[in-house]
Amino acid sequence: MSNTIIVYYSLEGNVDFLCRAMAKQNGADLCRLETVKEYPKKGLMKFLHGGRDASFGFKPELKTEVPDLSNYSRVILACPVWAGKMAAPLASYIEASDFTGKEVFAIVSSGGGSAEKCLAQISSSVEAKGSKLKDSVTFVNPIKNAEASLEKIKDFAQKIG
């Protein structure tokens, strides 16, 4: 068992791509969050539902059992940016977790917008749950830029140890 877990939400596969690459680099365990009610994956409804939930702080019910973090010293949180904020399923996970005594890192993916508000939100949420966000890395369209993204995730894995 690894001392690192990557907990993530991925709607279209970009974050999944990044997290699997990260786990390959550092041997981390993976926990992909799934919601009871799935988000639309295409069209206007995808943006309406995801953006609404992120903007208004809605925290959807998770189908995924919240992992016990007692065996991990490092937690990597990952999600797409929705309306400038963290994806609502990751907010649900953070609310149900305790990060006291954990090193916490973040991986964030966007379609082109800024990730600053998202990272600030993750940071303040993690702080409210007992830790501090130690470092983070952001990506824009990682699958479309696969080679550069894989190099960047490798560098991040080496940087955080």
Disulfide bonds with the S-S distance in Angstrom:
none
